[in-house]
Structures are given as structure tokens and as C-alpha cells.
Amino acid sequence: MNVEMIIVKAMEQALQQANPTLLDLVAFYLKNTADSDLKLAYKDPQKFKKLMSSLFGDYSTRLLELIVIKNIKENLGIMGDFQTLEELIEKLKIMAGEV
């Protein structure tokens, strides 16, 4: 299990579910503001969320985070009450033996 790719794919899926053009918008924004891509959600979730908040606002960023958490939990059958992307990533790293 590659945790980084799980997070990236879940983020792509959530953005496309909301609006297919959002994926391109977020990719463009991350490249131009942080010289990064969706991998930032895994590498530095706090920075990723801060950038998303400046783009979409706090409420929409939180909603995106919750959708990603929900989708990963459902797709991988993970049990637990994860409130943040950071908590979920930590759990996935443990499951994958990366910690």
C-alpha cells in the first residue's frame, strides 16, 4: 500500500466529484503558489489545507477534507473516527508499515 498515492487518488476523486474542473484549478494553484502538486496533501497536509483555505475558504476546505477521509475509509474498509487528514495519514502509514 502506497499511502501517498492513496491520498493523491482520494483527493483527485473528491475534487472531480465536486466539479471536474476543480482538479485542474487546484493543480494549477498548487503549482503556482507552492511549486507542488496534490502530493502536498500527503507530504504537508497542514500547508495543503492552508493553501486550499486561501483558494476556497475554510468551510469548503474542511468539506473536501471530510470527503477524502470518508472515501478512503469506505474504499479501504478502515474503521476509526478520523477528524483530520493528518490522523488518517498516520493511521495509513501504520497500516502500511511506514512508521
C-alpha positions in Angstrom: 0.0 0.0 0.0 1.5 3.3 -1.1 0.0 5.9 1.3 1.0 8.9 -0.8 -0.8 7.5 -3.8 -3.9 6.6 -1.8 -4.1 10.2 -0.6 -3.5 11.7 -4.1 -6.1 9.4 -5.7 -8.7 10.2 -3.0 -8.0 13.9 -3.4 -8.4 13.6 -7.2 -11.7 11.7 -6.8 -13.1 14.2 -4.2 -12.3 17.2 -6.4 -13.8 15.5 -9.5 -16.9 14.6 -7.6 -17.4 18.2 -6.5 -16.7 19.6 -10.0 -14.5 18.1 -12.7 -12.8 21.5 -13.4 -11.7 21.8 -9.7 -8.9 19.2 -10.2 -7.3 21.4 -12.9 -7.8 24.5 -10.9 -6.2 23.0 -7.8 -3.3 21.6 -9.8 -2.7 25.0 -11.3 -2.9 26.8 -8.0 -0.6 24.4 -6.2 2.0 24.6 -8.9 1.9 28.4 -9.0 1.8 29.1 -5.2 3.8 26.2 -3.7 5.6 24.7 -6.7 3.9 21.5 -5.8 1.0 19.2 -6.7 -1.5 17.0 -4.9 1.3 15.1 -3.2 1.4 18.1 -0.9 -1.7 16.8 0.8 0.3 13.8 1.9 3.7 15.5 2.5 2.4 18.5 4.3 -1.3 18.3 5.0 -1.4 21.5 7.1 0.2 23.5 4.3 -2.1 21.9 1.8 -5.2 22.8 3.8 -3.9 26.3 4.4 -3.5 26.8 0.6 -6.9 25.3 -0.1 -8.4 27.6 2.5 -6.9 30.6 0.8 -8.4 29.4 -2.5 -11.8 28.0 -1.4 -12.3 29.2 2.2 -12.2 27.3 5.4 -15.7 25.7 5.1 -15.1 24.2 1.6 -11.6 23.1 2.6 -13.0 21.2 5.6 -15.7 19.7 3.5 -13.0 18.5 1.0 -11.0 17.0 3.9 -14.1 15.2 5.2 -15.0 13.8 1.8 -11.4 12.5 1.3 -11.5 10.8 4.8 -14.9 9.3 4.1 -13.9 7.9 0.7 -10.7 6.4 1.9 -12.4 4.8 4.9 -15.1 3.3 2.7 -12.8 2.2 -0.1 -10.3 0.6 2.2 -12.7 -0.6 4.9 -10.8 1.3 7.6 -12.6 1.7 11.0 -11.9 4.7 13.2 -13.1 8.2 13.9 -10.6 10.3 12.0 -11.3 14.0 12.1 -8.3 15.2 10.1 -6.3 14.3 7.1 -3.2 14.1 9.4 -4.9 11.5 11.6 -5.9 9.4 8.6 -2.4 9.6 7.1 -0.8 8.5 10.3 -3.2 5.5 10.5 -2.5 4.6 6.9 1.3 4.8 7.5 0.9 2.5 10.4 -1.1 0.0 8.4 1.4 0.2 5.6 4.3 -0.3 7.9 5.8 3.1 7.1 6.1 4.2 10.7 
